[in-house]
Amino acid sequence: MTAEKDIHQILSAFIESNHSEKNLEDYWIKNETALTTLKTMNAELYEDLIEQFKVRRKEIQDEGDAII
């Protein structure tokens, strides 16, 4: 497996474990260096991660709406 695929796989694995927008944002900030590296190495995998973050954020928002 290539380094960029490793980075992608590791970051992807933990996106779902964030249960609030704040946690998801903190996860992004803590991994900014890895995300920047991935963007440089493989824009397609980076864009996939961006999409995963967006989807998870929407899921969290929808879960919050369901509670209200």
MIMIVEX-644444 format. One record per atom (N, C-alpha, C, CB): residue number from 1; residue in three letters; z, x, y. Coordinates in Angstrom, 2 decimals. Each point is the difference from the previous one (the first is absolute). Glycine has a CB too. Layout:
N
- NUM Ala Z X Y
...
END
This chain:
68
- 1 Met 0.00 0.86 -1.18
- 1 Met 0.00 -0.86 1.18
- 1 Met 0.00 0.90 1.24
- 1 Met 1.24 -1.87 -1.24
- 2 Thr -1.95 1.47 2.24
- 2 Thr -0.08 0.78 1.24
- 2 Thr 1.21 -0.27 0.88
- 2 Thr -2.49 -0.05 -0.13
- 3 Ala 2.73 0.96 1.05
- 3 Ala 1.15 -0.12 0.90
- 3 Ala -0.04 -1.30 0.78
- 3 Ala 0.10 2.48 0.19
- 4 Glu -1.28 -2.85 0.31
- 4 Glu -0.07 -1.23 0.79
- 4 Glu 0.27 -1.24 -0.85
- 4 Glu -1.63 1.12 1.52
- 5 Lys 1.22 -1.09 -2.77
- 5 Lys 0.29 -1.14 -0.88
- 5 Lys 1.49 -0.05 -0.32
- 5 Lys -2.31 0.15 -0.99
- 6 Asp 2.93 1.02 0.86
- 6 Asp 1.45 0.05 -0.22
- 6 Asp 0.74 -0.61 1.18
- 6 Asp -0.28 2.06 -1.41
- 7 Ile -0.09 -1.65 2.62
- 7 Ile 0.62 -0.54 1.22
- 7 Ile -0.16 -1.51 0.04
- 7 Ile -0.45 2.17 1.23
- 8 His -0.75 -2.63 -1.48
- 8 His -0.30 -1.43 0.02
- 8 His 0.85 -0.74 -1.03
- 8 His -2.36 0.49 0.76
- 9 Gln 2.41 0.03 -1.96
- 9 Gln 0.73 -0.66 -1.07
- 9 Gln 1.50 -0.08 0.31
- 9 Gln -1.72 0.82 -1.63
- 10 Ile 2.27 0.27 2.13
- 10 Ile 1.44 0.02 0.31
- 10 Ile 0.33 -0.98 1.12
- 10 Ile 0.11 2.41 -0.72
- 11 Leu -0.88 -2.36 1.81
- 11 Leu 0.28 -0.91 1.12
- 11 Leu -0.23 -1.45 -0.40
- 11 Leu -0.66 1.80 1.60
- 12 Ser -0.37 -2.07 -2.38
- 12 Ser -0.28 -1.36 -0.45
- 12 Ser 1.14 -0.56 -0.84
- 12 Ser -2.44 0.52 0.04
- 13 Ala 3.00 0.34 -0.88
- 13 Ala 1.02 -0.45 -0.95
- 13 Ala 1.23 -0.59 0.69
- 13 Ala -0.81 1.74 -1.57
- 14 Phe 1.10 -1.29 2.78
- 14 Phe 1.24 -0.42 0.65
- 14 Phe -0.18 -1.01 1.13
- 14 Phe 0.88 2.20 -0.61
- 15 Ile -2.10 -2.59 0.91
- 15 Ile -0.23 -0.98 1.07
- 15 Ile 0.70 -1.31 -0.32
- 15 Ile -2.22 1.07 0.52
- 16 Glu 2.11 -1.52 -1.76
- 16 Glu 0.59 -1.29 -0.40
- 16 Glu 1.52 -0.01 0.07
- 16 Glu -1.96 -0.34 -1.47
- 17 Ser 2.59 1.51 1.45
- 17 Ser 1.46 0.05 0.00
- 17 Ser 0.59 -0.23 1.39
- 17 Ser -0.12 1.57 -1.93
- 18 Asn -0.71 -1.71 2.92
- 18 Asn 0.45 -0.28 1.36
- 18 Asn 0.03 -1.51 0.20
- 18 Asn -0.97 2.19 0.86
- 19 His 2.16 -2.69 -0.53
- 19 His 0.19 -1.45 0.07
- 19 His 0.19 -0.55 1.40
- 19 His 0.99 0.17 -2.23
- 20 Ser -1.22 0.67 3.23
- 20 Ser 0.03 -0.48 1.38
- 20 Ser -1.04 0.80 0.79
- 20 Ser 2.47 -0.66 -0.15
- 21 Glu -2.88 0.11 1.27
- 21 Glu -0.97 0.72 0.83
- 21 Glu 0.60 1.30 0.49
- 21 Glu -1.06 -2.17 0.70
- 22 Lys 2.34 2.17 -0.40
- 22 Lys 0.68 1.22 0.46
- 22 Lys -0.05 1.07 -1.10
- 22 Lys 1.51 -1.38 1.50
- 23 Asn -1.19 0.99 -2.74
- 23 Asn -0.06 0.96 -1.10
- 23 Asn -1.41 0.54 -0.19
- 23 Asn 1.89 -1.19 -1.11
- 24 Leu -2.88 0.31 1.21
- 24 Leu -1.39 0.41 -0.17
- 24 Leu -0.40 0.97 1.11
- 24 Leu -0.53 -2.20 -1.11
- 25 Glu 0.95 1.90 2.33
- 25 Glu -0.29 0.89 1.14
- 25 Glu 0.69 1.35 -0.19
- 25 Glu -0.22 -2.00 1.52
- 26 Asp 1.47 1.99 -1.96
- 26 Asp 0.72 1.25 -0.25
- 26 Asp -0.69 0.82 -1.09
- 26 Asp 2.15 -1.11 0.69
- 27 Tyr -2.62 0.43 -1.72
- 27 Tyr -0.72 0.66 -1.09
- 27 Tyr -1.26 0.69 0.54
- 27 Tyr 0.89 -1.71 -1.65
- 28 Trp -1.60 1.01 2.53
- 28 Trp -1.20 0.58 0.62
- 28 Trp 0.38 1.25 0.80
- 28 Trp -1.06 -2.30 0.13
- 29 Ile 2.07 2.17 0.71
- 29 Ile 0.41 1.12 0.87
- 29 Ile 0.44 1.20 -0.83
- 29 Ile 0.69 -1.64 1.77
- 30 Lys 0.09 1.41 -2.81
- 30 Lys 0.48 1.10 -0.85
- 30 Lys -1.14 0.71 -0.71
- 30 Lys 2.13 -1.24 -0.32
- 31 Asn -3.24 0.56 0.14
- 31 Asn -1.12 0.56 -0.75
- 31 Asn -1.22 0.28 0.86
- 31 Asn 0.84 -1.21 -1.98
- 32 Glu -0.65 1.27 3.29
- 32 Glu -1.13 0.24 0.91
- 32 Glu -0.77 1.28 -0.30
- 32 Glu 1.26 -1.24 1.72
- 33 Thr -0.55 2.29 -2.06
- 33 Thr -0.68 1.26 -0.30
- 33 Thr -0.91 -0.16 -1.21
- 33 Thr 1.93 1.29 0.96
- 34 Ala -1.41 -1.91 -2.01
- 34 Ala -0.81 -0.22 -1.20
- 34 Ala -1.18 -0.92 0.30
- 34 Ala 2.05 0.31 -1.43
- 35 Leu -1.82 -1.33 2.24
- 35 Leu -1.08 -0.92 0.36
- 35 Leu -1.09 0.71 0.80
- 35 Leu 1.65 -1.90 0.00
- 36 Thr -1.25 2.73 0.93
- 36 Thr -0.95 0.77 0.80
- 36 Thr -0.80 0.96 -0.89
- 36 Thr 1.53 -0.19 2.01
- 37 Thr -0.83 0.82 -2.93
- 37 Thr -0.67 0.90 -0.94
- 37 Thr -1.02 -0.76 -0.83
- 37 Thr 2.04 1.46 -0.08
- 38 Leu -1.63 -2.62 -0.43
- 38 Leu -0.91 -0.81 -0.80
- 38 Leu -1.22 -0.42 0.81
- 38 Leu 1.95 -0.81 -1.35
- 39 Lys -1.73 0.42 2.59
- 39 Lys -1.10 -0.43 0.87
- 39 Lys -1.03 1.13 0.15
- 39 Lys 1.56 -1.55 1.24
- 40 Thr -1.06 2.77 -1.12
- 40 Thr -0.87 1.17 0.14
- 40 Thr -0.74 0.30 -1.30
- 40 Thr 1.55 0.92 1.74
- 41 Met -0.87 -1.08 -2.85
- 41 Met -0.55 0.36 -1.29
- 41 Met -0.95 -1.05 -0.58
- 41 Met 2.06 1.31 -0.40
- 42 Asn -1.69 -2.59 0.59
- 42 Asn -0.78 -1.07 -0.62
- 42 Asn 0.18 -1.29 0.80
- 42 Asn 0.25 1.09 -2.30
- 43 Ala -1.15 -1.34 3.19
- 43 Ala 0.11 -1.17 0.89
- 43 Ala 0.00 -1.31 -0.78
- 43 Ala -1.16 1.31 1.79
- 44 Glu 0.45 -1.35 -2.90
- 44 Glu -0.07 -1.24 -0.79
- 44 Glu 1.37 -0.34 -0.60
- 44 Glu -2.42 0.48 -0.54
- 45 Leu 3.11 0.51 -0.03
- 45 Leu 1.34 -0.25 -0.54
- 45 Leu 0.98 -0.34 1.12
- 45 Leu -0.49 1.57 -1.91
- 46 Tyr 0.34 -0.93 3.06
- 46 Tyr 0.84 -0.30 1.15
- 46 Tyr -0.18 -1.46 0.42
- 46 Tyr -0.15 2.40 0.76
- 47 Glu -1.08 -2.84 -0.67
- 47 Glu -0.28 -1.38 0.40
- 47 Glu 0.56 -0.99 -1.02
- 47 Glu -2.07 0.78 1.19
- 48 Asp 2.03 -0.41 -2.47
- 48 Asp 0.60 -0.85 -1.02
- 48 Asp 1.51 -0.14 0.23
- 48 Asp -1.78 0.72 -1.64
- 49 Leu 2.44 0.38 1.98
- 49 Leu 1.43 -0.07 0.30
- 49 Leu 0.29 -0.85 1.22
- 49 Leu 0.28 2.24 -1.02
- 50 Ile -1.10 -2.09 2.04
- 50 Ile 0.14 -0.83 1.21
- 50 Ile -0.05 -1.47 -0.38
- 50 Ile -1.06 1.80 1.43
- 51 Glu 0.11 -2.14 -2.27
- 51 Glu -0.14 -1.39 -0.44
- 51 Glu 1.22 -0.44 -0.79
- 51 Glu -2.49 0.28 -0.07
- 52 Gln 3.03 0.59 -0.78
- 52 Gln 1.20 -0.34 -0.76
- 52 Gln 1.19 -0.25 0.93
- 52 Gln -0.85 1.37 -1.92
- 53 Phe 0.99 -0.55 2.95
- 53 Phe 1.07 -0.22 0.97
- 53 Phe -0.19 -1.35 0.71
- 53 Phe 0.22 2.51 0.33
- 54 Lys -1.44 -2.83 0.05
- 54 Lys -0.28 -1.27 0.68
- 54 Lys 0.32 -1.19 -0.90
- 54 Lys -1.79 1.12 1.33
- 55 Val 1.39 -1.03 -2.59
- 55 Val 0.25 -1.08 -0.95
- 55 Val 1.51 -0.17 -0.20
- 55 Val -2.20 0.47 -1.17
- 56 Arg 2.92 0.64 1.00
- 56 Arg 1.44 -0.09 -0.20
- 56 Arg 0.69 -0.58 1.23
- 56 Arg -0.10 1.95 -1.57
- 57 Arg -0.34 -1.55 2.74
- 57 Arg 0.58 -0.54 1.24
- 57 Arg -0.20 -1.51 0.05
- 57 Arg -0.44 2.18 1.20
- 58 Lys -0.74 -2.65 -1.54
- 58 Lys -0.29 -1.43 0.00
- 58 Lys 0.87 -0.72 -1.03
- 58 Lys -2.38 0.47 0.74
- 59 Glu 2.55 0.13 -1.92
- 59 Glu 0.85 -0.60 -1.03
- 59 Glu 1.44 -0.14 0.51
- 59 Glu -1.46 0.98 -1.80
- 60 Ile 1.95 0.05 2.45
- 60 Ile 1.37 -0.03 0.55
- 60 Ile 0.11 -1.09 1.05
- 60 Ile 0.27 2.46 -0.45
- 61 Gln -1.26 -2.55 1.32
- 61 Gln 0.02 -1.04 1.04
- 61 Gln -0.05 -1.39 -0.63
- 61 Gln -1.13 1.56 1.59
- 62 Asp 0.31 -1.73 -2.60
- 62 Asp -0.10 -1.29 -0.66
- 62 Asp 1.29 -0.37 -0.72
- 62 Asp -2.45 0.37 -0.27
- 63 Glu 3.11 0.63 -0.33
- 63 Glu 1.28 -0.23 -0.64
- 63 Glu 1.04 -0.45 1.02
- 63 Glu -0.56 1.71 -1.75
- 64 Gly 0.53 -1.10 2.92
- 64 Gly 0.92 -0.38 1.07
- 64 Gly -0.25 -1.42 0.47
- 64 Gly 0.12 2.38 0.69
- 65 Asp -1.39 -2.76 -0.59
- 65 Asp -0.34 -1.37 0.41
- 65 Asp 0.46 -1.02 -1.03
- 65 Asp -1.97 0.89 1.26
- 66 Ala 1.92 -0.51 -2.52
- 66 Ala 0.39 -0.92 -1.08
- 66 Ala 1.51 -0.25 0.01
- 66 Ala -1.94 0.82 -1.37
- 67 Ile 2.70 0.14 1.86
- 67 Ile 1.46 -0.13 0.04
- 67 Ile 0.43 -0.96 1.09
- 67 Ile 0.23 2.34 -0.87
- 68 Ile -0.98 -2.37 1.96
- 68 Ile 0.37 -0.83 1.17
- 68 Ile -0.15 -1.45 -0.27
- 68 Ile -0.68 1.82 1.46
END
